[in-house]
């Protein structure tokens, strides 16, 4: 029994309605994600502004090795938001910041230091021009140059650190498979300490039966 044109049209209408519902939900999810991102950035800026208010010289640098797991996760999430924002506004500057930057501790520290200074400057209602010029002339280019040096071998093939660990493990397995088995000593007592060997007497020597008859 073949479907009539009316039934085929009705089935198509059901599919179109389902697609519209999926598209609407996807748009809602995107809008929610955008609002969450904006809220996290505002929270980060507020936290840094509060630190700067307590200290006239600005917020203190973050000591990443001293952070516990929860603090490190929160700081890395805020830094990820900032890097995403900078990629949008400075795509050519951040093109050398590979996607695996979070796997490089030195790069994380470099990015976070500049993010802290960036936020200190632009949190103000009227950002000081002198600080902005210094940021873009010295701190930002220097940081990006060092990050590029740390990740210059990273790219589409993956993270250089992960590849190094993978190849190192592979080479160790190959070396272990090709290594010859250790040779057994010709003298079973070759690995016996000298004092024990002296007590045991000479090895591989057959006793003279005439010596026992004497």
WODALIN-V772823 format. One record per residue. RES is the residue in three letters. SS is DSSP state (~ for helix, > for strand, _ for the rest). PHI is phi in radians with two decimals (* if undefined). OMEGA is omega in degrees with one decimal (999 if undefined). Layout:
# WODALIN-V772823
res->RES ss->SS phi->PHI omega->OMEGA
res->RES ss->SS phi->PHI omega->OMEGA
This chain:
# WODALIN-V772823
res->UNK ss->_ phi->* omega->-178.1
res->UNK ss->_ phi->-1.59 omega->178.7
res->UNK ss->_ phi->-1.29 omega->176.1
res->UNK ss->_ phi->-1.40 omega->177.9
res->UNK ss->~ phi->-0.97 omega->-179.4
res->UNK ss->~ phi->-1.16 omega->-179.4
res->UNK ss->~ phi->-1.19 omega->177.6
res->UNK ss->~ phi->-1.12 omega->178.0
res->UNK ss->~ phi->-1.14 omega->179.3
res->UNK ss->~ phi->-1.14 omega->178.8
res->UNK ss->~ phi->-1.13 omega->177.8
res->UNK ss->~ phi->-1.10 omega->179.1
res->UNK ss->~ phi->-1.12 omega->177.5
res->UNK ss->~ phi->-1.11 omega->178.9
res->UNK ss->~ phi->-1.10 omega->179.2
res->UNK ss->~ phi->-1.10 omega->178.8
res->UNK ss->~ phi->-1.11 omega->178.5
res->UNK ss->~ phi->-1.14 omega->178.3
res->UNK ss->~ phi->-1.12 omega->177.4
res->UNK ss->~ phi->-1.08 omega->178.4
res->UNK ss->~ phi->-1.12 omega->178.5
res->UNK ss->~ phi->-1.12 omega->179.0
res->UNK ss->~ phi->-1.10 omega->178.6
res->UNK ss->~ phi->-1.11 omega->178.8
res->UNK ss->~ phi->-1.17 omega->178.2
res->UNK ss->~ phi->-1.10 omega->178.2
res->UNK ss->~ phi->-1.11 omega->177.6
res->UNK ss->~ phi->-1.10 omega->178.8
res->UNK ss->~ phi->-1.10 omega->178.6
res->UNK ss->~ phi->-1.13 omega->178.9
res->UNK ss->~ phi->-1.12 omega->177.3
res->UNK ss->~ phi->-1.12 omega->179.1
res->UNK ss->~ phi->-1.11 omega->178.5
res->UNK ss->~ phi->-1.12 omega->178.4
res->UNK ss->~ phi->-1.15 omega->178.8
res->UNK ss->~ phi->-1.11 omega->179.1
res->UNK ss->~ phi->-1.09 omega->179.3
res->UNK ss->~ phi->-1.10 omega->179.3
res->UNK ss->~ phi->-1.16 omega->179.3
res->UNK ss->~ phi->-1.15 omega->177.8
res->UNK ss->~ phi->-1.15 omega->177.5
res->UNK ss->~ phi->-1.09 omega->178.3
res->UNK ss->~ phi->-1.12 omega->178.1
res->UNK ss->~ phi->-1.08 omega->179.7
res->UNK ss->~ phi->-1.11 omega->177.8
res->UNK ss->~ phi->-1.14 omega->178.8
res->UNK ss->~ phi->-1.11 omega->179.7
res->UNK ss->~ phi->-1.18 omega->177.9
res->UNK ss->~ phi->-1.15 omega->177.7
res->UNK ss->~ phi->-1.13 omega->177.0
res->UNK ss->~ phi->-1.12 omega->179.8
res->UNK ss->~ phi->-1.14 omega->178.0
res->UNK ss->~ phi->-1.15 omega->178.3
res->UNK ss->~ phi->-1.36 omega->-178.4
res->UNK ss->_ phi->-2.20 omega->-178.4
res->UNK ss->_ phi->-1.01 omega->-178.8
res->UNK ss->_ phi->-1.41 omega->179.9
res->UNK ss->_ phi->1.81 omega->-178.3
res->UNK ss->_ phi->-1.15 omega->178.6
res->UNK ss->_ phi->-1.40 omega->177.8
res->UNK ss->_ phi->-1.26 omega->-179.7
res->UNK ss->_ phi->-1.59 omega->176.0
res->UNK ss->_ phi->-1.62 omega->-174.7
res->UNK ss->~ phi->-1.08 omega->179.7
res->UNK ss->~ phi->-1.09 omega->-177.9
res->UNK ss->~ phi->-1.56 omega->-178.0
res->UNK ss->_ phi->-1.36 omega->173.1
res->UNK ss->_ phi->-1.42 omega->-173.7
res->UNK ss->~ phi->-1.07 omega->-178.0
res->UNK ss->~ phi->-1.16 omega->179.7
res->UNK ss->~ phi->-1.15 omega->178.7
res->UNK ss->~ phi->-1.15 omega->179.3
res->UNK ss->~ phi->-1.13 omega->179.8
res->UNK ss->~ phi->-1.14 omega->-179.9
res->UNK ss->~ phi->-1.15 omega->-180.0
res->UNK ss->~ phi->-1.21 omega->177.1
res->UNK ss->~ phi->-1.14 omega->178.2
res->UNK ss->~ phi->-1.13 omega->179.0
res->UNK ss->~ phi->-1.16 omega->177.9
res->UNK ss->~ phi->-1.07 omega->177.3
res->UNK ss->~ phi->-1.07 omega->-178.5
res->UNK ss->~ phi->-1.17 omega->178.7
res->UNK ss->~ phi->-1.08 omega->177.0
res->UNK ss->~ phi->-1.08 omega->178.6
res->UNK ss->~ phi->-1.12 omega->-179.1
res->UNK ss->~ phi->-1.19 omega->176.7
res->UNK ss->~ phi->-1.10 omega->179.9
res->UNK ss->~ phi->-1.28 omega->-175.1
res->UNK ss->~ phi->-1.60 omega->-178.9
res->UNK ss->_ phi->-2.31 omega->-175.8
res->UNK ss->_ phi->-1.08 omega->-179.0
res->UNK ss->_ phi->-1.26 omega->177.3
res->UNK ss->~ phi->-1.15 omega->-171.9
res->UNK ss->~ phi->-1.71 omega->179.8
res->UNK ss->~ phi->-1.20 omega->179.5
res->UNK ss->~ phi->-1.57 omega->174.6
res->UNK ss->_ phi->-1.49 omega->-174.6
res->UNK ss->_ phi->-1.14 omega->-178.8
res->UNK ss->_ phi->-1.11 omega->-178.7
res->UNK ss->_ phi->-1.59 omega->-174.3
res->UNK ss->~ phi->-1.00 omega->-177.9
res->UNK ss->~ phi->-1.18 omega->178.3
res->UNK ss->~ phi->-1.50 omega->-179.5
res->UNK ss->_ phi->-1.96 omega->-176.2
res->UNK ss->~ phi->-0.99 omega->-178.5
res->UNK ss->~ phi->-1.15 omega->178.7
res->UNK ss->~ phi->-1.24 omega->177.6
res->UNK ss->~ phi->-1.03 omega->-178.8
res->UNK ss->~ phi->-1.14 omega->179.9
res->UNK ss->~ phi->-1.06 omega->-179.0
res->UNK ss->~ phi->-1.10 omega->-176.3
res->UNK ss->~ phi->-1.19 omega->178.4
res->UNK ss->~ phi->-1.06 omega->-179.3
res->UNK ss->~ phi->-1.24 omega->176.1
res->UNK ss->~ phi->-1.06 omega->179.5
res->UNK ss->~ phi->-1.09 omega->178.6
res->UNK ss->~ phi->-1.20 omega->177.8
res->UNK ss->~ phi->-1.02 omega->-178.8
res->UNK ss->~ phi->-1.21 omega->178.5
res->UNK ss->~ phi->-1.06 omega->-177.8
res->UNK ss->~ phi->-1.30 omega->-170.6
res->UNK ss->~ phi->-1.53 omega->175.3
res->UNK ss->_ phi->-1.29 omega->-177.0
res->UNK ss->_ phi->-1.34 omega->179.1
res->UNK ss->_ phi->-1.13 omega->177.3
res->UNK ss->_ phi->-2.19 omega->-178.3
res->UNK ss->_ phi->-1.01 omega->179.8
res->UNK ss->_ phi->-1.17 omega->-176.9
res->UNK ss->~ phi->-1.12 omega->-178.2
res->UNK ss->~ phi->-1.06 omega->178.8
res->UNK ss->~ phi->-1.15 omega->179.8
res->UNK ss->~ phi->-1.14 omega->178.8
res->UNK ss->~ phi->-1.10 omega->178.5
res->UNK ss->~ phi->-1.15 omega->178.9
res->UNK ss->~ phi->-1.05 omega->-175.6
res->UNK ss->~ phi->-1.41 omega->179.8
res->UNK ss->~ phi->-1.55 omega->-172.9
res->UNK ss->~ phi->-2.12 omega->-169.2
res->UNK ss->~ phi->-1.18 omega->-178.2
res->UNK ss->~ phi->-1.16 omega->178.9
res->UNK ss->~ phi->-1.09 omega->179.2
res->UNK ss->~ phi->-1.09 omega->178.8
res->UNK ss->~ phi->-1.11 omega->-178.9
res->UNK ss->~ phi->-1.13 omega->178.5
res->UNK ss->~ phi->-1.16 omega->179.8
res->UNK ss->~ phi->-1.21 omega->177.0
res->UNK ss->~ phi->-1.13 omega->178.1
res->UNK ss->~ phi->-1.11 omega->177.7
res->UNK ss->~ phi->-1.09 omega->-178.3
res->UNK ss->~ phi->-1.28 omega->-175.0
res->UNK ss->_ phi->-2.12 omega->-174.2
res->UNK ss->_ phi->-1.17 omega->177.3
res->UNK ss->_ phi->-1.70 omega->176.7
res->UNK ss->_ phi->-1.57 omega->-179.8
res->UNK ss->> phi->3.08 omega->-178.3
res->UNK ss->_ phi->-1.03 omega->-179.5
res->UNK ss->_ phi->-1.31 omega->179.1
res->UNK ss->> phi->2.06 omega->-177.8
res->UNK ss->_ phi->-1.37 omega->-179.2
res->UNK ss->~ phi->-1.11 omega->179.2
res->UNK ss->~ phi->-1.12 omega->178.4
res->UNK ss->~ phi->-1.15 omega->178.7
res->UNK ss->~ phi->-1.15 omega->179.2
res->UNK ss->~ phi->-1.09 omega->178.7
res->UNK ss->~ phi->-1.14 omega->-179.5
res->UNK ss->~ phi->-1.16 omega->-178.4
res->UNK ss->~ phi->-1.19 omega->178.6
res->UNK ss->~ phi->-1.09 omega->177.7
res->UNK ss->~ phi->-1.13 omega->179.2
res->UNK ss->~ phi->-1.14 omega->179.6
res->UNK ss->~ phi->-1.11 omega->178.4
res->UNK ss->~ phi->-1.12 omega->178.2
res->UNK ss->~ phi->-1.13 omega->179.8
res->UNK ss->~ phi->-1.16 omega->179.9
res->UNK ss->~ phi->-1.11 omega->179.8
res->UNK ss->~ phi->-1.17 omega->-179.8
res->UNK ss->~ phi->-1.26 omega->-177.5
res->UNK ss->~ phi->-1.59 omega->-177.6
res->UNK ss->_ phi->-1.19 omega->178.4
res->UNK ss->_ phi->-1.21 omega->178.0
res->UNK ss->_ phi->-1.19 omega->179.6
res->UNK ss->_ phi->-1.07 omega->-178.9
res->UNK ss->_ phi->-1.25 omega->177.7
res->UNK ss->_ phi->-1.37 omega->-179.6
res->UNK ss->_ phi->-1.16 omega->177.3
res->UNK ss->_ phi->-1.12 omega->178.5
res->UNK ss->_ phi->-1.67 omega->-179.4
res->UNK ss->_ phi->-0.98 omega->-179.1
res->UNK ss->_ phi->-1.75 omega->-176.7
res->UNK ss->_ phi->-1.14 omega->-179.6
res->UNK ss->_ phi->-1.73 omega->178.4
res->UNK ss->_ phi->-1.49 omega->178.1
res->UNK ss->_ phi->-0.98 omega->-176.1
res->UNK ss->~ phi->-0.99 omega->-177.2
res->UNK ss->~ phi->-1.15 omega->177.8
res->UNK ss->~ phi->-1.28 omega->178.7
res->UNK ss->~ phi->-1.13 omega->-180.0
res->UNK ss->~ phi->-1.14 omega->178.8
res->UNK ss->~ phi->-1.22 omega->-177.0
res->UNK ss->~ phi->-1.33 omega->-180.0
res->UNK ss->_ phi->1.53 omega->-177.5
res->UNK ss->_ phi->-1.15 omega->-178.7
res->UNK ss->_ phi->-1.61 omega->176.0
res->UNK ss->_ phi->1.00 omega->179.1
res->UNK ss->_ phi->-2.03 omega->-179.2
res->UNK ss->_ phi->-1.45 omega->-178.6
res->UNK ss->_ phi->-1.09 omega->178.7
res->UNK ss->_ phi->-1.43 omega->-179.2
res->UNK ss->~ phi->-1.06 omega->178.9
res->UNK ss->~ phi->-1.16 omega->-179.2
res->UNK ss->~ phi->-1.18 omega->179.7
res->UNK ss->~ phi->-1.25 omega->-179.0
res->UNK ss->~ phi->-1.25 omega->177.6
res->UNK ss->_ phi->-1.23 omega->999
